[in-house]
Amino acid sequence: MTTLKGGLIQMQLKGGTNLEPAAIRKHMIEAHTPLIEAAARQGVQVLCMQEVFTQPYFCPSQDSKWYAAVERIPDGPTVTLMQELARKHAMVIVAPIYEEEITGVYYNTAAVIDADGKYLGKYRKVHIPQVAGFYEKFFFRPGNLGYPVFQTAYCKLGVYICYDRHFPEGWRALALNGAEYIVNPSATVAGLSQYLWELEQPAAAVANGCYIGAVNRIGTEAPWNIGTFYGSSYFVNPRGEIIAQASSDKDELVTADMDLEMVREVRNLWQFFRDRRPETYGDLLKP
């Protein structure tokens, strides 16, 4: 049996949104560090934080103040620190942050760091919403790196980010690219989409025969107060069963042991990949 131990960290914002982004980053890193250390003690091999984990979810605003939250990848301070921690703990770390490519070109990105501290690459969020409370197009360009899968020390790892989860095509692309485990760092509030939280990702896990780790922040964030981030981070297996879940309202590390042999078992049982008919899907490519 090949067992992978995953970890997800959900957290409430530390420091008020009146602070400058650099100060908020400092508070958030300080709050995450003990949970990263706890993950190491528990033997976590792949750890993922929530969407834009060093900052508030600032997209209810259209305030250019938050452009100062951007960092370079991999040379910025957060990824550099995560590389040190990954090396120290022999742990793969997925670090979702606000990325600067060049001045004025910014992405919602997750950096993937291997267990030896090596930077493996990044995923840029592809689907960018622009609706009330989620003015993401003000802050982020759509991702342009496709759906990469990273061969880490412990598994073939894919990343999807928040709003992406509503689009089944990306899940399928990641699975076809070899992903055994996909993480989905998110920032989503109670209301319209909450019932989908435990519907879409289990369905994607079944459809693609893979494990998914879904992580969401907690609490409310003034002055926007668009709703309560309800946490409830969880792991789901290729049969669509939630195997571990965090609370709705606490800073928390949730972990799970994932039997990667189940990926092969479920894919062989259902044979969804064999029975695909891509030659009939041309209409999906029409704008």
Phi, psi and omega in degrees: 000133176258109183253132177247129177259117180256156176222144176230136178245121174251147188203148171276152178301136176249128184087140183286160179287355173286343178286161174285152182307323180296323179290320178296318177304316180299314179299316184290321177296316179299322180285327181284329188303315178298327179285328173295318177297320178296320177300318179298317180297329181272001176082021178298134181257330177228119184240137179227138174261174182283168181304134181044060195289346181268002188220169167292168168276094191274003187285351168294341177265170164230063188248117183293352173309323188283351172299337179288352178279352185290153176221154173282151174234124010261008192270357181284171187295323184290312182294322177301315178295317180296328175297318178297316181291321178299315179296317182299321188254005183051050188231132171287132180234131173254118187244099180277119181220173178272115190258137169258120171275301167224170180303123180092354178240105191233148183226155170268108197228152170237123175273140180246123185240130183281173186292346175262009180088358180287133174286121184266333183149194185212157171243133176253128181308127187272314186263120188243114181283159175210077178225170183308127180087347183224067184272063189285335181292341174293331188252330191234137164278151175297144180299149184228021183251008181072213185236073184288149172242134187253125175279099180267179179298337190240338183193171170269115194246132174243160179228136172228151185233119169046253185305334175308328189297342180281357186244104187294339184298322182290320175304314182296318179299317179297317180295316179294334176279359172111002184296131172263329182224131179236131175258146179229087175288133190222166168219097186223142188250160179300147181133226189308317189262000188296321181293337177285341184304320181256018178245306187294314186286321170300322178295320179294323179297319178292312185298332186245001175059050182216168172272148175228136172247117184250124185232131184229145178285176182233166171085188176244157182229105176284154006272003189281315176048052181282354182148180181263122170289121195258017175054241178059032178301145184204166171248139177231140183267175184294350174269000180086014181265128175286121188255347175197142182212142179273173177288174179268351192214019182233144166301129190202146166257122174248138182233160176206148171266126183245123178274104185292343175296336179295333178300309178296317182301312183290319179295323177291327181290310186273329178055038177295325181290321178299319189268006173299151178231067185301335180293345180262000189259017184304325181298337180293342181269356179285139179290000000 
